[in-house]
């Protein structure tokens, strides 16, 4: 009697394929340099992980719905710049300034979503244009110079970028934000009705609308969510390094999309995985850290990222074909 073929089905999972590659990457760097898995180096990797990881969570939901946002890197830079300008010019305190910064992110996301859904222009073109507008605005209001961020002790600094020791590891409170948001995103995508709507919209928008799914409203709110998460990540970064730069986040939009795609979310929509995105985020941060640690020039990072993306796209395509045949 033939045994059930469980392993082939498991191997076809995009998350498992990404996890295997992550483990290979970790082992390779650990062998190349014993300091790679040291508490200090792991602490350094985890310090940067939440900032792009938080954006990647929103991008995962948006990509699952069949859209993406190229303006997140620029929003990452503009939001903290606006907050610090409001504070330094004496317009308001840090708390209201943070709310104004997030309100700006809501407006940017809403504009993206409305133009994409109501006018029908591709999200690639809309968000590419928004990237230029937002980045240009950040450069104009600062004249291209970075601003000193809020570095005084207080509840907002502690909540967003406070640090603490856990044994030999130094961690930041932003890691808890990332974990909490990731758990919420997992629930939404896998267990909530909204997650079913998001996947249905990405798979076949017309069929979803015919079944009563408010496709346009869902997409608009996903654009808003992605923009707000990008702004939140930018504020966390600014508090952590005590500087708000108008060029912060340059290239992050492509790196975030790489994290999401490497994790197994389909660029064409309809299939998304938060767990895969977390694996993808860990993988790219490990690569960025590891290649510098072993002596490879940091400028070669994009070569590794591009190669990893190509390998993962090919692997996911082969897994899909295998699943279709099976």
TORTORGU-216476 format. One record per residue: residue number from 1; x, y, z of N, C-alpha, C in turn. Coordinates in steps of 0.05 Angstrom, whole numbers, always signed. Layout:
REM TORTORGU-216476
 seq     nx     ny     nz    cax    cay    caz     cx     cy     cz
 NUM      X      Y      Z      X      Y      Z      X      Y      Z
...
//
This chain:
REM TORTORGU-216476
 seq     nx     ny     nz    cax    cay    caz     cx     cy     cz
   1    +17    -24     +0     +0     +0     +0    +17    +25     +0
   2    +12    +43    -18    +29    +67    -21    +23    +87     +1
   3    +44    +98    +13    +41   +117    +35    +33   +145    +23
   4    +18   +160    +39    +11   +187    +30    +36   +204    +25
   5    +36   +219     +4    +59   +235     -4    +56   +263     +9
   6    +65   +265    +34    +62   +290    +49    +86   +308    +43
   7   +109   +297    +41   +133   +314    +37   +132   +331    +12
   8   +125   +319    -12   +124   +335    -36   +106   +359    -33
   9    +83   +356    -19    +65   +378    -16    +77   +400     +2
  10    +92   +391    +22   +105   +410    +40   +128   +425    +26
  11   +142   +410    +10   +165   +423     -4   +156   +444    -24
  12   +131   +441    -34   +121   +460    -53   +113   +487    -39
  13   +113   +488    -13   +106   +512     +1   +127   +534     -3
  14   +119   +557    -12   +138   +579    -16   +152   +587    +10
  15   +137   +586    +32   +150   +594    +58   +172   +574    +65
  16   +167   +548    +61   +188   +528    +68   +212   +531    +50
  17   +208   +536    +24   +230   +540     +6   +247   +564    +14
  18   +233   +586    +22   +248   +610    +31   +263   +604    +57
  19   +250   +589    +75   +263   +583   +101   +288   +566    +97
  20   +287   +548    +78   +310   +531    +73   +333   +548    +63
  21   +327   +567    +44   +348   +584    +34   +359   +602    +56
  22   +342   +612    +74   +351   +628    +96   +370   +613   +114
  23   +364   +588   +119   +381   +571   +136   +408   +567   +122
  24   +408   +563    +96   +433   +560    +81   +449   +585    +83
  25   +436   +608    +80   +451   +634    +82   +463   +637   +109
  26   +448   +631   +130   +458   +634   +158   +482   +616   +163
  27   +479   +591   +154   +501   +572   +158   +526   +580   +143
  28   +522   +590   +118   +545   +598   +102   +560   +621   +115
  29   +546   +641   +124   +559   +664   +137   +571   +656   +164
  30   +558   +638   +179   +568   +630   +204   +595   +614   +201
  31   +597   +599   +180   +621   +584   +174   +643   +603   +164
  32   +635   +624   +149   +654   +643   +138   +666   +661   +159
  33   +649   +668   +180   +659   +685   +201   +645   +677   +227
  34   +660   +669   +247   +649   +660   +272   +634   +682   +287
  35   +639   +707   +281   +626   +729   +295   +598   +734   +284
  36   +590   +721   +262   +564   +726   +250   +542   +720   +269
  37   +544   +699   +285   +523   +691   +304   +529   +700   +332
  38   +547   +719   +335   +553   +730   +362   +529   +747   +371
  39   +525   +750   +397   +503   +766   +408   +504   +795   +397
  40   +528   +806   +395   +531   +834   +385   +521   +836   +356
  41   +529   +817   +339   +521   +819   +311   +492   +813   +307
  42   +481   +794   +322   +452   +789   +321   +436   +813   +330
  43   +446   +826   +351   +433   +850   +361   +433   +872   +339
  44   +455   +875   +325   +456   +894   +303   +436   +888   +281
  45   +434   +863   +274   +415   +855   +253   +386   +861   +262
  46   +380   +854   +287   +353   +858   +296   +346   +887   +301
  47   +366   +904   +303   +361   +933   +306   +350   +945   +280
  48   +360   +935   +257   +351   +946   +231   +326   +931   +220
  49   +322   +906   +229   +301   +889   +217   +273   +902   +219
  50   +264   +912   +241   +237   +922   +243   +230   +944   +224
  51   +250   +961   +218   +244   +985   +202   +235   +978   +174
  52   +249   +960   +161   +239   +951   +135   +218   +930   +137
  53   +220   +914   +159   +200   +893   +162   +172   +904   +166
  54   +169   +926   +180   +142   +938   +184   +131   +947   +158
  55   +147   +959   +140   +137   +967   +114   +130   +942    +98
  56   +146   +921   +100   +141   +897    +84   +114   +884    +91
  57   +105   +887   +116    +80   +875   +124    +57   +888   +108
  58    +57   +915   +107    +37   +929    +91    +39   +922    +61
  59    +64   +920    +51    +68   +914    +23    +58   +886    +16
  60    +60   +868    +35    +50   +841    +31    +20   +841    +26
  61     +5   +855    +43    -24   +856    +40    -31   +870    +13
  62    -16   +891     +7    -22   +906    -18    -16   +890    -43
  63     +6   +876    -42    +14   +858    -65     -6   +835    -68
  64    -16   +825    -46    -35   +803    -47    -61   +813    -61
  65    -67   +838    -58    -91   +850    -71    -85   +858   -100
  66    -60   +853   -109    -53   +859   -137    -42   +886   -143
  67    -34   +901   -122    -22   +927   -126     +4   +929   -110
  68    +20   +950   -116    +43   +955   -100    +49   +985    -98
  69    +67   +992    -80    +71  +1021    -74   +101  +1027    -75
  70   +109  +1042    -95   +137  +1050    -98   +144  +1075    -82
  71   +125  +1087    -69   +131  +1112    -55   +138  +1108    -25
  72   +139  +1083    -16   +143  +1078    +13   +170  +1088    +22
  73   +191  +1085     +6   +217  +1095    +14   +217  +1125    +18
  74   +204  +1139     +0   +203  +1169     +3   +186  +1177    +27
  75   +164  +1163    +32   +147  +1169    +56   +163  +1163    +81
  76   +179  +1142    +81   +197  +1136   +103   +215  +1160   +110
  77   +224  +1174    +90   +241  +1197    +94   +226  +1222   +101
  78   +202  +1227    +88   +188  +1252    +92   +174  +1254   +120
  79   +162  +1232   +129   +146  +1233   +154   +162  +1244   +177
  80   +186  +1233   +184   +201  +1244   +206   +211  +1272   +202
  81   +217  +1279   +176   +225  +1306   +170   +203  +1326   +178
  82   +179  +1320   +170   +156  +1337   +176   +153  +1339   +207
  83   +154  +1317   +220   +151  +1317   +250   +172  +1335   +263
  84   +197  +1332   +255   +219  +1347   +267   +217  +1377   +260
  85   +208  +1384   +236   +205  +1412   +229   +183  +1425   +245
  86   +161  +1411   +250   +140  +1421   +266   +149  +1426   +295
  87   +165  +1408   +305   +175  +1410   +333   +195  +1433   +335
  88   +215  +1433   +316   +237  +1452   +318   +228  +1481   +312
  89   +207  +1484   +296   +197  +1511   +291   +177  +1520   +312
  90   +173  +1504   +332   +156  +1512   +354   +127  +1511   +349
  91   +120  +1497   +327    +91  +1495   +320    +75  +1479   +340
  92    +87  +1457   +350    +73  +1439   +368    +92  +1420   +382
  93    +82  +1406   +402    +98  +1387   +416   +102  +1361   +400
  94   +119  +1344   +411   +126  +1319   +396   +102  +1301   +392
  95    +84  +1299   +411    +61  +1282   +408    +43  +1291   +385
  96    +33  +1315   +385    +16  +1325   +363    +31  +1324   +336
  97    +57  +1329   +337    +73  +1329   +312    +73  +1301   +300
  98    +76  +1281   +317    +75  +1253   +308    +48  +1247   +295
  99    +27  +1256   +307     +0  +1252   +295     -3  +1266   +268
 100     +9  +1290   +266     +8  +1304   +240    +24  +1289   +219
 101    +47  +1278   +227    +63  +1262   +209    +48  +1238   +198
 102    +34  +1224   +216    +18  +1201   +208     -6  +1209   +191
 103    -18  +1233   +198    -40  +1243   +181    -31  +1249   +153
 104     -6  +1259   +150     +5  +1264   +123     +8  +1237   +108
 105    +16  +1216   +122    +19  +1190   +110     -8  +1179   +101
 106    -29  +1184   +117    -56  +1176   +109    -64  +1190    +84
 107    -58  +1216    +82    -66  +1231    +58    -51  +1221    +33
 108    -25  +1215    +36    -10  +1205    +13    -21  +1178     +4
 109    -26  +1160    +23    -37  +1134    +16    -65  +1136     +3
 110    -82  +1155    +14   -108  +1158     +3   -107  +1169    -26
 111    -89  +1187    -31    -86  +1198    -59    -78  +1175    -78
 112    -58  +1159    -69    -50  +1136    -86    -73  +1118    -91
 113    -88  +1111    -70   -110  +1092    -74   -132  +1102    -90
 114   -139  +1128    -87   -161  +1139   -102   -155  +1141   -132
 115   -130  +1149   -138   -122  +1152   -166   -122  +1124   -179
 116   -111  +1104   -165   -110  +1077   -176   -137  +1066   -181
 117   -155  +1068   -161   -181  +1055   -163   -202  +1071   -178
 118   -202  +1097   -175   -224  +1113   -187   -217  +1122   -215
 119   -192  +1127   -220   -184  +1136   -247   -174  +1113   -264
 120   -163  +1093   -250   -156  +1068   -265   -127  +1069   -276
 121   -110  +1085   -264    -82  +1086   -272    -66  +1064   -257
 122    -47  +1052   -270    -31  +1031   -258    -18  +1041   -232
 123    -18  +1024   -211     -5  +1032   -186    +25  +1036   -190
 124    +37  +1023   -210    +66  +1028   -215    +70  +1057   -223
 125    +54  +1068   -241    +58  +1095   -250    +50  +1115   -229
 126    +28  +1110   -215    +18  +1129   -194    +38  +1131   -172
 127    +47  +1109   -161    +65  +1110   -138    +94  +1118   -146
 128   +101  +1113   -171   +127  +1123   -180   +126  +1154   -181
 129   +104  +1165   -191   +101  +1194   -190   +101  +1205   -162
 130    +87  +1191   -144    +85  +1199   -116   +113  +1198   -103
 131   +128  +1178   -110   +156  +1176   -100   +171  +1202   -106
 132   +169  +1211   -131   +184  +1235   -139   +173  +1260   -124
 133   +147  +1262   -121   +135  +1285   -108   +143  +1285    -78
 134   +140  +1263    -65   +146  +1261    -36   +176  +1266    -31
 135   +193  +1253    -46   +222  +1257    -42   +230  +1286    -48
 136   +218  +1297    -69   +224  +1324    -75   +215  +1343    -54
 137   +192  +1338    -42   +182  +1355    -20   +200  +1353     +4
 138   +210  +1329    +11   +228  +1326    +33   +254  +1342    +29
 139   +265  +1340     +4   +289  +1355     -2   +285  +1385     -2
 140   +262  +1394    -11   +256  +1422    -13   +253  +1435    +15
 141   +238  +1422    +32   +233  +1435    +58   +257  +1434    +76
 142   +277  +1417    +70   +301  +1416    +86   +325  +1427    +72
 143   +321  +1435    +47   +343  +1445    +30   +365  +1423    +27
 144   +357  +1399    +30   +375  +1376    +26   +392  +1369    +51
 145   +388  +1382    +73   +404  +1377    +97   +388  +1361   +117
 146   +402  +1342   +131   +388  +1327   +152   +382  +1344   +176
 147   +362  +1336   +190   +353  +1350   +214   +360  +1333   +239
 148   +367  +1347   +261   +371  +1333   +285   +345  +1323   +296
 149   +343  +1298   +302   +318  +1286   +311   +314  +1291   +341
 150   +290  +1285   +350   +283  +1288   +378   +299  +1267   +394
 151   +317  +1275   +411   +333  +1256   +426   +330  +1259   +456
 152   +311  +1274   +465   +306  +1277   +494   +290  +1253   +504
 153   +297  +1244   +528   +282  +1222   +540   +252  +1229   +542
 154   +236  +1209   +536   +207  +1214   +538   +192  +1189   +529
 155   +166  +1190   +533   +149  +1166   +528   +150  +1158   +498
 156   +151  +1178   +480   +150  +1171   +452   +176  +1159   +442
 157   +199  +1169   +452   +224  +1157   +445   +226  +1129   +456
 158   +217  +1125   +481   +217  +1099   +493   +200  +1079   +478
 159   +176  +1088   +471   +157  +1070   +457   +166  +1062   +429
 160   +178  +1081   +415   +185  +1076   +387   +214  +1066   +384
 161   +232  +1075   +400   +261  +1068   +395   +276  +1064   +420
 162   +263  +1057   +442   +277  +1051   +467   +292  +1025   +464
 163   +313  +1022   +479   +329   +997   +478   +329   +984   +506
 164   +334   +958   +506   +335   +943   +531   +353   +919   +526
 165   +363   +907   +548   +380   +884   +546   +365   +859   +553
 166   +369   +838   +537   +357   +812   +542   +380   +792   +542
 167   +391   +787   +566   +415   +770   +567   +438   +785   +555
 168   +451   +772   +535   +473   +785   +521   +465   +802   +497
 169   +439   +803   +492   +429   +817   +469   +418   +844   +476
 170   +424   +864   +459   +412   +890   +462   +391   +894   +440
 171   +366   +897   +449   +344   +898   +431   +330   +925   +433
 172   +313   +931   +412   +298   +956   +412   +269   +950   +413
 173   +254   +970   +425   +225   +966   +427   +211   +964   +400
 174   +225   +973   +379   +213   +971   +352   +210   +942   +344
 175   +225   +924   +356   +222   +895   +350   +195   +885   +360
 176   +186   +896   +383   +159   +888   +393   +137   +899   +375
 177   +141   +923   +364   +122   +934   +345   +120   +915   +320
 178   +143   +907   +311   +144   +889   +287   +130   +863   +293
 179   +135   +851   +316   +123   +825   +323    +93   +828   +326
 180    +84   +849   +340    +55   +854   +343    +41   +858   +317
 181    +53   +875   +300    +40   +880   +274    +41   +855   +256
 182    +62   +839   +258    +63   +815   +242    +41   +795   +251
 183    +37   +792   +277    +15   +775   +287    -12   +785   +277
 184    -16   +811   +278    -41   +822   +269    -45   +817   +239
 185    -23   +820   +223    -25   +816   +194    -31   +786   +188
 186    -18   +768   +203    -24   +739   +200    -53   +734   +204
 187    -64   +745   +226    -92   +741   +232   -110   +752   +209
 188   -104   +776   +200   -121   +788   +179   -120   +772   +154
 189    -96   +764   +145    -93   +750   +119   -103   +721   +120
 190   -101   +708   +143   -107   +679   +143   -134   +673   +156
 191   -144   +690   +174   -167   +682   +189   -191   +702   +187
 192   -186   +726   +179   -207   +746   +178   -220   +747   +151
 193   -245   +757   +150   -259   +761   +125   -244   +780   +106
 194   -232   +800   +118   -217   +819   +102   -194   +805    +87
 195   -181   +786    +99   -160   +771    +85   -171   +756    +61
 196   -195   +744    +64   -207   +730    +41   -213   +750    +19
 197   -223   +774    +27   -228   +795     +7   -203   +803     -8
 198   -181   +807     +7   -155   +815     -5   -146   +795    -25
 199   -146   +769    -17   -137   +748    -36   -156   +746    -60
 200   -182   +749    -55   -201   +747    -78   -197   +770    -97
 201   -192   +794    -87   -188   +817   -105   -163   +812   -122
 202   -141   +802   -109   -117   +798   -124   -119   +775   -144
 203   -135   +755   -139   -139   +733   -157   -156   +740   -181
 204   -179   +752   -175   -198   +759   -197   -216   +781   -186
 205   -209   +805   -192   -224   +828   -182   -253   +828   -190
 206   -258   +823   -215   -286   +823   -225   -303   +803   -211
 207   -292   +779   -207   -307   +758   -193   -312   +766   -164
 208   -292   +779   -152   -295   +787   -124   -317   +808   -122
 209   -317   +827   -140   -337   +849   -140   -365   +837   -144
 210   -367   +817   -162   -393   +804   -167   -403   +790   -142
 211   -385   +782   -124   -394   +769   -100   -398   +788    -77
 212   -397   +814    -83   -402   +834    -63   -378   +845    -48
 213   -354   +839    -57   -330   +849    -43   -326   +878    -51
 214   -323   +897    -32   -318   +925    -39   -289   +929    -47
 215   -282   +921    -71   -254   +920    -80   -240   +947    -78
 216   -253   +968    -88   -240   +995    -88   -234  +1004    -60
 217   -254  +1001    -42   -250  +1010    -14   -227   +995     +0
 218   -226   +969     -5   -205   +953     +7   -178   +962     -3
 219   -175   +967    -29   -150   +975    -40   -141  +1003    -30
 220   -160  +1021    -28   -154  +1048    -17   -143  +1046    +11
 221   -156  +1030    +28   -147  +1027    +56   -120  +1013    +57
 222   -115   +995    +39    -89   +981    +39    -67  +1000    +31
 223    -72  +1018    +12    -53  +1039     +5    -47  +1057    +29
 224    -69  +1064    +43    -66  +1081    +67    -49  +1067    +88
 225    -56  +1041    +93    -41  +1025   +113    -12  +1024   +106
 226     -6  +1018    +81    +22  +1015    +73    +38  +1041    +77
 227    +25  +1064    +70    +38  +1090    +73    +42  +1096   +103
 228    +22  +1091   +120    +24  +1096   +148    +46  +1079   +161
 229    +48  +1054   +153    +69  +1037   +163    +97  +1047   +155
 230    +99  +1057   +130   +124  +1068   +121   +132  +1093   +137
 231   +112  +1110   +143   +117  +1133   +159   +125  +1126   +188
 232   +111  +1106   +199   +118  +1097   +226   +146  +1086   +227
 233   +153  +1070   +207   +181  +1059   +206   +201  +1082   +204
 234   +195  +1103   +188   +214  +1125   +186   +217  +1140   +212
 235   +196  +1143   +227   +198  +1156   +253   +214  +1139   +273
 236   +210  +1113   +273   +225  +1095   +290   +255  +1098   +284
 237   +262  +1098   +258   +290  +1101   +250   +302  +1128   +258
 238   +286  +1149   +254   +296  +1176   +262   +301  +1178   +291
 239   +284  +1167   +308   +288  +1167   +337   +312  +1150   +344
 240   +316  +1128   +330   +338  +1110   +337   +365  +1122   +332
 241   +367  +1136   +309   +393  +1148   +302   +395  +1177   +308
 242   +374  +1189   +319   +373  +1218   +326   +378  +1236   +303
 243   +367  +1229   +280   +370  +1246   +256   +348  +1239   +236
 244   +337  +1261   +224   +316  +1257   +204   +327  +1268   +177
 245   +333  +1250   +159   +346  +1257   +134   +325  +1257   +112
 246   +326  +1277    +94   +307  +1277    +71   +312  +1255    +51
 247   +336  +1243    +52   +342  +1221    +33   +341  +1194    +46
 248   +332  +1193    +72   +329  +1167    +85   +308  +1150    +70
 249   +313  +1124    +69   +295  +1106    +55   +299  +1104    +26
 250   +319  +1117    +15   +324  +1115    -14   +330  +1086    -22
 251   +314  +1076    -41   +317  +1048    -50   +302  +1028    -33
 252   +290  +1037    -11   +276  +1018     +7   +252  +1005     -7
 253   +240  +1020    -26   +216  +1009    -39   +223   +982    -53
 254   +246   +982    -67   +254   +957    -81   +263   +936    -62
 255   +276   +944    -40   +285   +924    -20   +261   +911     -6
 256   +241   +927     +0   +217   +917    +13   +202   +897     -6
 257   +199   +905    -31   +186   +887    -50   +202   +862    -53
 258   +228   +864    -52   +245   +840    -54   +240   +821    -30
 259   +238   +833     -6   +232   +817    +18   +206   +802    +15
 260   +186   +816     +4   +159   +804     +2   +159   +782    -19
 261   +171   +787    -42   +172   +767    -64   +189   +743    -57
 262   +212   +748    -44   +229   +726    -36   +214   +708    -16
 263   +197   +720     +0   +182   +704    +19   +160   +687     +7
 264   +152   +692    -17   +132   +675    -31   +107   +689    -39
 265   +104   +715    -34    +80   +730    -42    +82   +735    -72
 266    +60   +730    -86    +60   +733   -116    +58   +762   -124
 267    +75   +770   -143    +74   +797   -153    +49   +803   -168
 268    +36   +782   -178    +12   +785   -194    -13   +786   -176
 269    -10   +782   -150    -32   +782   -132    -45   +755   -128
 270    -62   +754   -108    -78   +730   -102    -65   +711    -82
 271    -39   +713    -78    -25   +695    -59     -6   +712    -42
 272    -10   +712    -16     +7   +727     +2    +13   +711    +27
 273    +36   +715    +38    +44   +701    +62    +60   +719    +80
 274    +50   +725   +104    +64   +742   +123    +88   +727   +134
 275    +85   +701   +140   +107   +686   +150   +130   +686   +130
 276   +123   +683   +104   +144   +684    +84   +158   +711    +83
 277   +142   +732    +87   +154   +759    +87   +173   +763   +110
 278   +167   +752   +133   +185   +753   +156   +211   +738   +149
 279   +209   +715   +137   +232   +700   +128   +248   +716   +108
 280   +235   +728    +89   +248   +745    +69   +262   +768    +81
 281   +250   +781   +101   +263   +804   +114   +288   +795   +129
 282   +286   +772   +143   +309   +762   +157   +331   +755   +138
 283   +324   +743   +115   +344   +735    +95   +359   +759    +84
 284   +345   +780    +76   +359   +803    +64   +375   +818    +84
 285   +365   +820   +110   +381   +833   +130   +406   +817   +136
 286   +403   +790   +137   +427   +773   +142   +447   +776   +119
 287   +438   +778    +95   +456   +780    +72   +471   +807    +74
 288   +456   +829    +79   +468   +855    +81   +489   +856   +103
 289   +483   +844   +125   +502   +843   +147   +525   +824   +142
 290   +519   +801   +131   +539   +780   +128   +561   +787   +107
 291   +553   +799    +85   +572   +804    +64   +593   +825    +73
 292   +584   +844    +90   +602   +864   +101   +621   +851   +121
 293   +609   +833   +138   +625   +820   +159   +647   +802   +147
 294   +641   +789   +125   +661   +771   +113   +680   +785    +95
 295   +677   +812    +91   +696   +827    +76   +688   +833    +47
 296   +664   +826    +39   +654   +833    +13   +646   +863    +13
 297   +653   +879     -7   +646   +907     -7   +616   +910     -5
 298   +607   +929    +11   +579   +934    +15   +564   +941    -10
 299   +579   +953    -30   +566   +961    -55   +558   +936    -71
 300   +568   +913    -64   +561   +888    -78   +534   +877    -68
 301   +522   +890    -48   +498   +879    -36   +476   +876    -57
 302   +472   +895    -75   +451   +893    -95   +455   +870   -113
 303   +480   +862   -118   +485   +838   -135   +473   +813   -121
 304   +478   +811    -95   +468   +788    -80   +437   +789    -79
 305   +426   +812    -74   +397   +814    -73   +384   +807   -100
 306   +395   +818   -121   +385   +811   -148   +386   +782   -154
 307   +409   +769   -147   +412   +741   -152   +392   +724   -135
 308   +389   +732   -110   +370   +718    -92   +341   +720   -103
 309   +334   +744   -112   +307   +748   -123   +302   +730   -147
 310   +322   +730   -165   +319   +713   -189   +316   +684   -182
 311   +333   +675   -163   +332   +646   -155   +305   +640   -143
 312   +295   +658   -126   +269   +653   -112   +246   +654   -132
 313   +247   +672   -151   +225   +674   -171   +225   +648   -188
 314   +248   +639   -196   +250   +614   -211   +240   +590   -194
 315   +249   +590   -169   +241   +568   -151   +210   +568   -147
 316   +199   +591   -142   +170   +593   -137   +155   +585   -162
 317   +165   +593   -186   +151   +586   -211   +152   +555   -214
 318   +175   +543   -209   +177   +514   -211   +158   +500   -191
 319   +156   +511   -167   +139   +499   -146   +110   +501   -155
 320   +102   +524   -168    +75   +526   -177    +68   +506   -199
 321    +88   +503   -218    +83   +484   -239    +81   +455   -228
 322    +98   +449   -209    +98   +423   -196    +71   +418   -182
 323    +61   +439   -168    +36   +436   -154    +13   +433   -174
 324    +14   +446   -197     -7   +444   -217     -7   +416   -229
 325    +17   +404   -234    +18   +377   -244     +9   +357   -224
 326    +15   +363   -197     +8   +344   -176    -22   +345   -170
//
